[in-house]
Amino acid sequence: MTEERQAKVAVLGGGPGGYTAAFRAADLGYTVCLIEEGGRLGGSCLNVGCIPSKTLLHAAAVIEEAREAQHFGIRFAAPEIDVATLRLHKDGIVNQLGNGLDSLCKARKIMRMPGHGCFVDPHTLLISGQEGTTRLRFDQAVIATGSHPIVLPGTPEDPRIWDSTAALALTSMPQRLLIIGAGIIGLEMAQVYHALGSEITVVELQSQIIAPADRDLVQPLFLKLKKQYPIHTETRVEQMTPLSAGIEVRFAGKSSGCELFDTVLIAVGRRPNTAGLGLEEIGISLDAAGFIPVDQRLQTALPHVYAVGDVVGEPMLAHKATHQGKVAAEVIAGQPTRFTPKAIASVAYTSPEVAWVGLTEKTAQDQGIAYQKGKFPWGASGRALSSGASAGVTKALFDPETGVLLGAGICGANAGELIHEAALALELGATAAQIGTTIHAHPTLAETFAFAAEMVTGSITDLLPSKTPKH
């Protein structure tokens, strides 16, 4: 028997974009139904992504920091790693945050429906769950179903071949771990498992690690990592063969050969979760990349159906989804809100961290966009030197005519925190002169952003200025 229910707003997916849209819509006075196939709120980010990975990365950073303290004359005994306790700690943080979302959802009196939702007509969702099916009638809907890890064609089914979800489960500690993909996820997992004792090998099809970022920005990270484990760029995996002794992997390209690994992690990107939603039933088509097209109001081809987060395109980031969720709910409420960010920051929580926002130098060169570059090496930063973080760099790109900031990138300790000054400067249209004359506390890593701006204006004193100062 099918149950019938109604809601003003139906939200399909309980990840960062979905629960934010649901919470905001409820706060704006709407009756909301939140449908989540996995049952738990938080989506991939909370349950099998951002939060568990950062918990493990913090543990890895503690191990690395203790090891590097010997350069300051401080020596610790080799750490004793209790993987079971670390896993429980990670799971405890995930549960704590998940329970918090449950409480917020309940306090807002949002109708929760676990199960898979599928559109059967423009105003009806059929929700299939363990307790039966429900037909939900709605006035407005928000699609926020997220994404899933890409599986390489021809990948054999074997529990020793992981995706990011399996890697974060921390159920086993392989001695020899191959990571396919030197993007953000792959390198973060490499850092975790290297710190915990695994022998790491990384294979990347592109010519550099973290391909979207500028090469000079990731260079400090690359120089450090290649001393720890091999990174094979411009190399592809041709075949994986499960054997009793491990997974035999054949490479081709810049590096070739055949090696045996205990475990293989595939981290080559994600695909949007758009299959099985019944989109064709309501006249919503996907674009060439498989994403749902939306306008600045996050509306699909049907004005009363919205889409946010990973399903609408790159970048597939939780903070983008969260912001879009708020915009969608506010548009539903009739507010003049639009999703028109000038830039969205990206962060690799490696050691050192890599973060960038806005125009990259490679994009500027490819598109013929004129720019002036200010670049400040952390080897000239008192704060970086005193904290053992001199292998870093801050750079910023400015419009040569107006001096307005176009983009920025940071490689170094806490780059993921530091990048937000650049993000705010971008949104506000700040110039190199304004950034450079904003007094930054000394000694800090944050002042390297001001120094990068001063490299362009010619007012830098911590390094030699350019021969022809720019204004």
N, C-alpha and C positions, 0 to 999 in steps of 0.2 A: 504494500500500500504506500502511495506517495503522499507525503505531507505537503501542505501548501503554506507558504509564508510570504510576508511582504516587508519591504524596507524602502526607505527613500533612496538610500545609497548602498550599493553592493560593492564590496572591495574584494577582488579576486587575487589572493596572495598576501601572506602575512609577514613579508620581509620588511626592510627599512622603508621602502616606498609605500608598501601596502598598509602597514600599521600606522605610519605617519598620516597617510590620507584618511584612514578610518578615524584616528584620534582627532585630527583637525576637523573633520566633518561633524563628528559628534559634538565637539566643542562649539561649533557654529550652529548647533540646534537640530541636526538631522538624526533620524533613526538610521542606524548603520548595521549592516550585516558583514562580518569579516569571515571570508572563507579561506582556509589554509589546508592544503592537502596533507602536509606533514604533521598537522596538529599543533606543533609548537610555533609560537611567534618568533620573529627575529630573522627568518630566512637563512640563506647561506652565510651571510655575514656573521651573525651571532652564533649560529650552531656549528657550522663547518667551514668558517672562513676567517674574517677579520679578527674576531675576538679570540678564538682559540690559537690562531697563529701568532698573534701579538703576545699572548701569554707565554707560549713556548719560546718566542724570540727574546722575551725578557730574560727567561732562564738562560738561554744561550749567551746573551750579553753579559750576564753576571759571571758565567764561567770564563768568557773571554777577557773580561775586565780583570778578574783575579789573576789570570795568566799574564796579562800585559803589565800588571802592577810591578813586576820584577824590574822593569826599566826605571822605576822610581825608588828602587831599593827595598821594595816590600815583597816578600815571598810567602806564598801560601802553599800548603800541601795540595797534592792532586785531589780534585773534588770527588766525593763519593756520590754517584748519581742514582737515586732511587726512582726509576722510571714509573713505577706504579703510583708512587706518591705524587709525582709531577703530573701524571695523567689525571689523578683525582683532583688535584688543585685546578687544572684546566677545566675539568668538567664542573667543578664547583662554581667557578666564575660564570661559566655559560648558564648554569642553572639559576644562579642568583639574578643575573640580568633577565633571563627568560621569565622567572617568577615575577620580577618587577613589571615586565610588560603585561603579564596576565593580570596583575593587580590594577594597572592603569586602564586596561581594557574593561575590567569589571566595574571599576569606579565610574567609567563613562557610560555604563549600561549598553555596551555594544553587544549585539547578538553574535556569538561565536559559532561557526559551523565547520567542523573538521570534515574534509572530504574533497573530492575533485569536482570542480565546477566547470560546466560546459554550457555555452549559449545555445538555446533552442529557438529563440526568436529575439528581436531587438530589446525586449523588456523582460526576458525570462532566462533564468539560469537553472539548470538541472544539476543538483549537487548529489553526488554518489559517495556515501560513506559507509562505515562498518555497521551503522545502525539503520541503514536503508537509504532511500532517496527523498530529496526535498525539491519541490519546485518553488523557486524564489522569484517573486515579481518585484521589480525595482523601477525607480524613475531614472536614476543615474547609476553608472557603473564605472569602476576604475580597475583596469587590468594591471596587475603588478606581480606577475608570476615568475620573474627572475630569470635565471640562466642555469646551465649545467656545464660541467667540464667536457671539452672536446675529447673524443676517443679517436686515435689515429686509425686510418683504414688498415685492415688486416691484423689488428692487434688481437692476439689469442686471449681467450678467457683463462685467467690464472690468478689466484689470490695474491701472488707475488708481484703482479703488475698493478700499480696503484694509480688512483687519481688523487687530487688534493684532499678530498674527504677522507680517504683511507690513510693518507700520510698524517693527517692531523689527529686521527684516532689514537696514534701512538701505541698500537697494540704489539708491535715487535720492533727490534732494533737491528736492522741488517748490517752486516759487516761491510758489504760492498753495495753501494747504492748508486744507480745511474739515474740522473735527472734529465729528462728530455724537455728542453725549453729553458732558456736563460732569461726569461721575463721576470716580472716581480714575484709571482708565486713560486716559480722554480728556484730562484736565488734565495728567497726567504726560507724555503724548506731545506735548501742546501746548508744554510747557516745553522738551522736547528739541528739537523742530523750530524753535521760535522762536529758541532760542539758536544753532542752526546756520544761521539766516538765512531761514527760511521766513516768509511772511506768513500769519498764523493767523486763522481765523474759527471761533468755537465756537457751536454751536446746541444748546440744551437744552430738552426738553419740559417739565421741571419748573420751578417758580418760583424755584429757586436752584441754585447749583452744589453738588455733593456732597450730594445730597438727603437721605441718612440722617442727616447731621450737623446740629446746631443752626445756625440762620442766623447768630447772633452769633459763633459759633465760626469760620465760614468767611468772615466779613466782611472781616477783614484781608487774606486771600488775594484775595478778589473785588476789593477796592479797588485792589490792586496790579495784578492781571491786566487789569482793564478799561482801564488806562492803556497797556497794551502791545498789545492787540488786542480787537476787538469780541466780546462774549459776548451772544448773543441767548437769553434765557430765555423760557419759555412759548411756544416756537416749534417747529414741526414741519417736517420735510422732506416735501413732497408728491410730488415727482418728481425723479428724476435721469436726465439724458439725455446719453449719451456723444456728443461731437462731436470732430471732428478737432483743434479748438483746446483741448479740455479737457472737463470734466464740467459740464454746465449743471444747476444746482440751483434748484428753485423752493421757496420758503418760504411758510408760512402761520402765522397766530397773532399774537402780540404784535409780531413783525417779519414783514414779508412782502416778496415781490419775487422777483427771479431774478438769480442771479450765476453767473459762470463760474470754475471752479477747475481747477488742474492735477491735483489729487489729492483724494480724499475718504476720510477714515478713519471707519469706523463703530465706535463704542465705546459700545454701549448695553447691555452686560451679557453674561451667559453662560448656557448651558443645560447641564444634566447629560448626560453620555454614558451613556445607559441603553438606547438602541436597539441591536438586534442582539446582545444578550447572552443571549437565550433565557430571560429571566426568567419569561415566561409558561409555559415548559415545566416550571418547578419550583415554580410557585404563588406567585411574588412579584409583587405588584401595586404600581403607583406611586400616589402621592397626587395630589391635584388639581393640584399645581404641577409634577408630573413627577419628584418625588424618591422615593427608596426609603425607606420608613418603617423606623426602627430604634428600639430601646429604649436605656436608659442603658448597656447592655452592648454596644451596637452590633450586636445580633442582629436579623436580619430576621424575616419570618414563619417561616422555617426556622431553628431554633435553631443549626444548625451552619454557617449561611451568614451572614457579617457584611458590613457595608458601612460605608465611611468616606469622609470628604472631601466633595468637591463633590456627589457623587451623593446625599447624605443631606440636603442643604438648606443654607440660608444660616447663617452667612456663608461664602462660597466663598473661603476663605483657606488658604494653605499651612500656617500654624502650627496652625490647627484640625485639618487633615487629619493632620498629624504626630502630634499628641496622640492623636487617635482611633486612628491606626494602632497606637500603643503599647498603648492600652486594649484593642483587639480581640485583639492577640496575648497579652496577659496574661490576658484572660478565657478564651481558648482553653486556656491553661495552668492554668486552675482558680484563678487568683488573684481575690480579692474586689474587683476594680477596676471603677470606673464612670466614665462620661463625664458629669460634673456640674459643669462650670465655672460660676462665678457670672457671669462675663463674659469676652468675647474682644475684645481690642483691635483696632481698625481704624486704618490709617494711610494717608494720602495723602502721597507723597513729593514734594510740590510745593515751591515756594519762596515763602512759608514753608510748612512742613509742617503738616498737620492730623491730629490723632490724638484718638480718643475711646474710652472703655471704659465698659461698664455703662449705666445709665439715662441717656438724653438728656432735656433739658428738654422738648422737643416731645412725647416719649412720655409723660413725667410729666403734662403738661397734657392730652394726649388721653385718658389713662386715669384722670385724677383722682387721681394719686398726690401726696400732700403732700411737700414738700421745702423745704429752706433752701439758698440758693445763695450761695457765696462766689466772687467773681470778682476777679482781680487783673490789671490792665493792665501789659504789659511796659514801657510808657513810664515806670513807676516802678521798674523793675529796673535796678540799676547795671550788672549783667553784660550785659543786653540793650542798654542804651544804649552801653556801651563797645565792643560788637562790631557795632553797626549793625543790631541786630535788635529795635528797639523796637516795631515793628508786630506785636505778638503779644498773646496773652491766655491766662490759665489760669483755668479755672473748675471748681468741684466742687459736687456736690449731696449733701446729707446728710439723713438722716431727722430730722424736727423733734423727735421724742420721744426717740430714743436717741442721736442724733448720729452714727450709723454712716454711712459713705460709701456712696452709692447709685450714683454715676457721676461721671466727670470728662472734661474735654476740654481740649486744648491746641492753640493755633495759634501757630506760631513756629518758629524754628530748632531742629532736633533734637527736635521734638515726638515723633517716632516712637521715640526713645530714652527721653525723659522720661516717657512715658505708663505705663511699666512699674512705676513706684513706685505709681501709682494702681491698677494691676491687682493688684499684691500686696496693697495695702491693702484692696481689695475682697474678695479671697479670704480674708483674715484677719479681716475684719469690723472694721477700724480705725475709730476715731471722729475727729471734727474736732479734739477736744482732744489725742488721741494724735498725730495728724499734725502739728498746730501746735506741740507741745512736743518733737517730734523735731528735734534740732539739725541744721540743714542748713548745709553750708559756704557761706561768703559771700566774694565775690559769685559766685553761680551762677544758672543758669536753673532748676535743680531747686528752689531755695528758693521759687519762685513758687507751687508746689503747697502748701507750708506756709503761705504768705501767704494763699492762697485759703481754707484752713481757718481761719486766724486772722480772716478777714473774718466768718466765721460765729460764732466764739466771742467775738468782740469784743475780742480781744487784739492786734489788728494795730497796729503803730506806724509802719510804713512808709507808711501812708495813714491818713486819719481813720477811726476805728472807727464802727460803727453806733451810733445813739443808745441802743439797747436791746441790750446784749450778750446773746448766746445761749450756753447751756451744754449 
